[in-house]
Amino acid sequence: MNHFSRILVGMTGAGMLAACSTAAGQEARSPQAQHELEKALAGRAPGKPVSCIRNFRTSNMQVIDDWTILFREGRVVYVQNPQGGCQGISSGSNTLVSRLYGTNQLCSGDINHLVDLHTGIGGGACVFTAFVPYTKTGG
């Protein structure tokens, strides 16, 4: 193999490796979504991430944007940032459907599906990561 061929193979391999190792980054949060998140977490401090939380009622879930979902359990707000986002959940026309098999918990690694509220047709999936609990600070 000549010198030029080795350089070309090396550059191609490096390019392929870079393409495989770069995950899609989180999109910039809109000012409105940022305001909603700040308001929901005001006066709260983050705790150690947990792998699972109890199943939620939809009234206890707040979608901030395609990258952030909040779950309220009593006085704790859990922040969920699905791996790679949850494209389409913030549109308002989709709902999150979780299939629980033998458990009443939502856990990191769970695959949750989006379903169009009007047609009932599935429209993607989200993989949950660890949940970060936020609790009130002070008295």
N, C-alpha and C positions, 0 to 999 in steps of 0.2 A: 504494500500500500504506500503510495507516495505521500509526501508531506501535505499537499493540498487536500487529499482525500481524508487524511487523519483529522485535519482541522474541520472539514465539512462534517464528518461523522460526529466529532466532538460537539460542534455547535448544534447540530440537529438533536443529539441526545440531551444537551443542556436545555434546549428549548422545550423538548417534550417533558422533561422533568419539571421545569418551571410551570408548564401548563397544568400538570397533574397536581402540583403541590399548592397552587393558589386557589383558595376557596373564594367563592363570591362574597364580597364584603357587604356589610350592612349598608343599605341605602341611607342617605342623609334623612334624618327625621325632620318632618315639616315643623314649622314654628307652632302650629296648632297642636300637633301630636306631642311636641316637647312640653307645651303648656299643660296639656292634659296629664302627662306623666308626672310632671313636677307637682301639680295640684293633688294627684292621687297619693303621692309619696311624701307630701309636706309633713314635717314633724316626725318622720320615721327614719330609722337607721337600718341599714342592711345587716342581716345575720349570715351565718354560715349556710351555704347552699345545701339543700336537701334533695334526695333522689326522688321522693314521692310525696304527694299530698293526697288527702281524701278527695273522692270524686266531688265535683262541683255542681251546683245548680246554675243554669244559664243566667239567672239574675245575679249571681255572684261573680260573673266573668265580665271583664271590660277589655275591649279591643282598643289598643292605643294606635297601632299601625300594623303593617304586615310583619313587623319584626318584634312586636311586644304585646303580650297578653297578660292581663292581671287577673288573679283569682283571689277572692276575699274569703277568708275563713275566720269568723269571729273578729278579733282585733288585729289579725295579721293579713297583710297583703303580700301575696306571692307574685313575683315577677318571673314570667316565662319568656325566654327569647329562643324560639324554635330554631333549630339548626338550619341555616340557609333561608330563614324566614318562613312565612306562611302566606305565600302570594295569593292575594284575593280576599283574605279574611276581613280586611278593613273596608271593603267595598260596600258592606251592608246588605248585599244580596246573597251572601254565603253564610253558612253556619258551620260550626265545628262539630263533628261527630266523632265520639270516642267509643271504641268497642272494648268493653272490659270483659276479660275472660278469667273468671275465678277470682276476681279482686274487686275492691271498691275504691281503688286508687288510680291516680294518674301518675305516671313515672317517667323519668328520664329514659329516652330510648323508645317510648311509645310512639306509634305511628297513628296520627289522627287525620281524619279525612274531612275535606270541605265539600259541602253539598249546597247546590243552588236552592234557595228557599222557594223559588217560583216553579222550577221544573222538577226538583228532586234529583237532578242529575249530579253525579260527583264531579268535582272540579279541582282535584289536586289533593295533596297530602302535606302534613307537617310532622316533623320529628321533634319531639320535646327534648330539651336539655334539662339540666338541674334547675330547680326552682329556688329563687332567692327570696327568703322571707324578710319583710320589712315590718318592724314593730315601732309603736309610738315611743318617742324618747321623752325623758323627763316625767313629771308627775302627771 
